[in-house]
Amino acid sequence: MRQCIFVALSYSAWSEKARWALDHHRVDYREVEHVPLLGTPLLRARVRSPIGRVTVPALVDDGVVYTDSFDIARRADRIGQGERLFPRGMDDAIATWNRSSELILKAGRVLLLEKTLRNPRAMQEALPAQIPRALRPRMLFLAKAGARFLQHKYGASGRDLDAERARIARELVSLREVLDGPEGYVLGNFTYADVAMAVALQVVWPVDNRWLPLGEETRVVWQEPGLAEAFRDLIAWRDRVYDKHR
Ligand SMILES: N[C@@H](CCC(=O)N[C@@H](CS)C(=O)NCC(=O)O)C(=O)O
């Protein structure tokens, strides 16, 4: 039986969107962890892309490489089992919601990297898992280089953090408008639009560790108390979607 290789960043929301789709469809895959900065040459080899920007998640399926969470989710819909996450005729609407999810996640990444750089304990947690605990305080330079690398790669430095928060809030107001109460779904039934938007809320208030484990201080860094307070209803919606469908 075929087994796909899923290259991911365990805690990344983009990886979680794709992983959720793969799990939903019970696709058989082996997850391998990507390490930002140091792991770039290996990622290039895996996705067979010697030049240009390479990102995770990536899926290698039967020799074909998929390098975007949305494409991976669509691939899962084709090769997996169970209810479709992209029901016929809903592709455009789902793509629109995925763009909203991307806007939130990109703004969230700006906030997250900046807050991580200001928090030495979160930076220690961001170091590769292989580095022993005792060595971590002396390896902060590496965590800092990793965060700066991501800031540079994704144009995420020197930004107005409150403007990024406002960007997230705008998208969430639109989400609230379409949800028909706490039990609702973005497009009426459970689709990838719900996955994309539920995962996007990770950068406002991270979901419980049983779904996406984060280090203690990393969890603090992901939290946006002001937004979380303003959108408590959406966090509750997200938790319900996870409980029911993850
Ligand atoms: N549009 C892409 C975006 C993926 C993305 O931005 N991935 C970032 C997550 S922070 C990444 O690969 N970071 C690790 C790196 O650049 O080395 C997708 O949806 O897959």
Ligand as a Chemical Component Dictionary entry (heavy atoms), coordinates in Angstrom:
data_LIG
# 
_chem_comp.id                   LIG 
_chem_comp.type                 NON-POLYMER 
_chem_comp.pdbx_formal_charge   0 
_chem_comp.three_letter_code    LIG 
# 
loop_
_chem_comp_atom.comp_id 
_chem_comp_atom.atom_id 
_chem_comp_atom.alt_atom_id 
_chem_comp_atom.type_symbol 
_chem_comp_atom.charge 
_chem_comp_atom.model_Cartn_x 
_chem_comp_atom.model_Cartn_y 
_chem_comp_atom.model_Cartn_z 
_chem_comp_atom.pdbx_ordinal 
LIG N1  N1  N 0 1.022  28.768 1.461 1  
LIG C1  C1  C 0 1.872  27.875 2.145 2  
LIG C2  C2  C 0 2.541  28.592 3.287 3  
LIG C3  C3  C 0 3.339  27.705 4.165 4  
LIG C4  C4  C 0 4.244  28.470 5.127 5  
LIG O1  O1  O 0 4.219  29.720 5.211 6  
LIG N2  N2  N 0 5.072  27.709 5.857 7  
LIG C5  C5  C 0 5.960  28.273 6.807 8  
LIG C6  C6  C 0 5.332  28.139 8.174 9  
LIG S1  S1  S 0 6.015  29.281 9.338 10 
LIG C7  C7  C 0 7.302  27.509 6.763 11 
LIG O2  O2  O 0 7.523  26.694 5.899 12 
LIG N3  N3  N 0 8.207  27.787 7.700 13 
LIG C8  C8  C 0 9.452  27.095 7.812 14 
LIG C9  C9  C 0 10.524 27.593 6.885 15 
LIG O3  O3  O 0 10.279 28.547 6.106 16 
LIG O4  O4  O 0 11.638 27.028 6.941 17 
LIG C10 C10 C 0 1.019  26.695 2.603 18 
LIG O5  O5  O 0 -0.163 26.909 2.866 19 
LIG O6  O6  O 0 1.516  25.565 2.650 20 
# 
loop_
_chem_comp_bond.comp_id 
_chem_comp_bond.atom_id_1 
_chem_comp_bond.atom_id_2 
_chem_comp_bond.value_order 
_chem_comp_bond.pdbx_ordinal 
LIG N1  C1  SING 1  
LIG C1  C2  SING 2  
LIG C1  C10 SING 3  
LIG C2  C3  SING 4  
LIG C3  C4  SING 5  
LIG C4  O1  DOUB 6  
LIG C4  N2  SING 7  
LIG N2  C5  SING 8  
LIG C5  C6  SING 9  
LIG C5  C7  SING 10 
LIG C6  S1  SING 11 
LIG C7  O2  DOUB 12 
LIG C7  N3  SING 13 
LIG N3  C8  SING 14 
LIG C8  C9  SING 15 
LIG C9  O3  DOUB 16 
LIG C9  O4  SING 17 
LIG C10 O5  DOUB 18 
LIG C10 O6  SING 19 
# 
